Amino acid sequence: MAKTQMLSCPIRLPDRMQAEALRLLDASRPAINTIIEDLWPFLDEFAAERTGIAWKQVEQHLVARSGHGSRQERCEMEQAGRILRAQATRKQVFQTILPLLTDELIKPAEGKRKAHKDYRLGKRESPCAA
């Protein structure tokens, strides 16, 4: 039987440090969102250039920083870069399949309706129903 080793385990900081850590996390969310909004026009560049770590790619395009300190800023840029790279990949995939989509598959939003499968499009005659 192979011996297993736990690679990570949940930790909790001491109470005096936990509040500060949560404050830093709360401050990072708007900073990451701002980075993504600022760099969204450059989304295609994040799909093309995938070498290296993401925060360095973000740093090349970033105009303003959050002012949270170098380590936290680097983490914010890394997270934003990963999100932008993932979205750029999704965009490439969508652009690839876009020519395959037909008018029957794309329906405009009409008010509020529940999502459902249109069985008429996929209905075939059963070979046993004769």
Legacy VTK file of the C-alpha trace (Angstrom):
# vtk DataFile Version 3.0
C-alpha trace
ASCII
DATASET POLYDATA
POINTS 130 float
0.000 0.000 0.000
1.355 3.410 -0.966
2.006 5.925 1.724
0.035 9.129 1.239
1.195 12.528 2.294
-1.030 15.510 2.885
0.133 18.369 0.687
-1.848 21.081 2.400
-4.060 21.522 5.362
-6.445 24.250 6.450
-4.934 26.793 8.781
-6.306 29.612 10.821
-4.207 32.520 11.907
-4.194 33.611 15.514
-7.165 35.881 16.265
-5.019 39.022 16.427
-3.742 38.363 12.894
-6.909 36.896 11.346
-8.754 40.222 11.229
-5.840 41.960 9.477
-5.540 39.141 6.937
-9.266 39.346 6.144
-8.992 43.138 5.788
-6.195 42.695 3.237
-8.286 40.176 1.314
-11.242 42.562 1.274
-8.969 45.352 -0.007
-7.606 43.122 -2.785
-10.963 42.367 -4.415
-11.654 45.917 -5.662
-8.003 46.292 -6.700
-8.196 43.115 -8.813
-11.476 44.264 -10.359
-9.931 47.635 -11.232
-6.952 45.945 -12.886
-9.271 43.736 -14.943
-11.396 46.708 -16.024
-8.316 48.723 -16.990
-6.726 45.888 -18.978
-9.879 44.487 -20.627
-9.158 46.356 -23.897
-5.848 44.417 -24.071
-7.560 41.028 -23.641
-6.283 39.610 -26.937
-2.689 40.211 -25.863
-3.236 37.948 -22.849
-4.196 35.116 -25.179
-1.200 35.586 -27.454
1.564 35.893 -24.894
1.314 33.064 -22.346
4.946 32.666 -21.401
6.086 33.565 -17.934
4.134 34.422 -14.848
0.915 36.353 -15.153
1.766 39.275 -12.881
4.679 40.310 -15.084
2.398 40.367 -18.112
-0.085 42.545 -16.192
2.688 44.820 -14.956
3.669 45.668 -18.552
0.236 47.151 -19.257
-0.687 48.530 -15.841
-0.913 52.304 -15.508
-1.897 52.688 -11.840
-1.187 50.492 -8.842
-3.282 49.866 -5.763
-0.686 51.085 -3.259
-1.074 48.019 -1.035
2.599 47.134 -0.842
4.720 45.238 -3.323
3.887 41.690 -2.251
0.139 42.250 -2.099
0.194 44.169 -5.384
2.061 41.288 -7.000
-0.586 38.855 -5.757
-3.353 41.115 -7.061
-1.656 41.390 -10.449
-1.133 37.607 -10.571
-4.806 36.923 -9.867
-5.955 39.527 -12.394
-3.538 38.092 -14.967
-4.852 34.573 -14.487
-8.423 35.801 -14.905
-7.533 37.763 -18.044
-5.673 34.801 -19.543
-8.633 32.501 -18.870
-11.091 34.971 -20.399
-8.844 35.449 -23.431
-8.785 31.679 -23.948
-12.582 31.531 -23.689
-12.851 34.328 -26.236
-10.601 32.421 -28.661
-12.706 29.283 -28.287
-15.905 31.251 -28.868
-14.450 32.901 -31.973
-13.591 29.416 -33.249
-17.101 28.033 -32.837
-18.976 31.212 -33.819
-19.135 30.287 -37.551
-20.751 26.964 -36.608
-23.636 28.588 -34.765
-26.832 28.966 -36.739
-29.838 31.233 -36.307
-31.839 28.334 -34.853
-29.340 27.990 -32.010
-29.168 31.672 -31.120
-32.385 33.123 -29.793
-32.817 36.687 -28.602
-33.741 37.235 -24.973
-37.488 37.685 -24.709
-38.608 38.908 -21.316
-38.089 36.537 -18.435
-38.422 32.903 -19.277
-37.036 29.822 -17.653
-34.216 27.989 -19.362
-35.437 24.893 -21.138
-34.389 22.530 -23.831
-36.177 22.854 -27.146
-37.030 19.245 -27.846
-38.367 20.038 -31.322
-34.857 20.744 -32.637
-33.469 17.373 -31.608
-36.560 15.230 -32.164
-36.042 12.309 -34.509
-38.345 9.598 -35.648
-37.945 6.445 -33.611
-37.149 3.362 -35.718
-39.538 1.347 -33.528
-42.521 3.722 -33.956
-43.961 2.192 -37.084
LINES 1 131
130 0 1 2 3 4 5 6 7 8 9 10 11 12 13 14 15 16 17 18 19 20 21 22 23 24 25 26 27 28 29 30 31 32 33 34 35 36 37 38 39 40 41 42 43 44 45 46 47 48 49 50 51 52 53 54 55 56 57 58 59 60 61 62 63 64 65 66 67 68 69 70 71 72 73 74 75 76 77 78 79 80 81 82 83 84 85 86 87 88 89 90 91 92 93 94 95 96 97 98 99 100 101 102 103 104 105 106 107 108 109 110 111 112 113 114 115 116 117 118 119 120 121 122 123 124 125 126 127 128 129
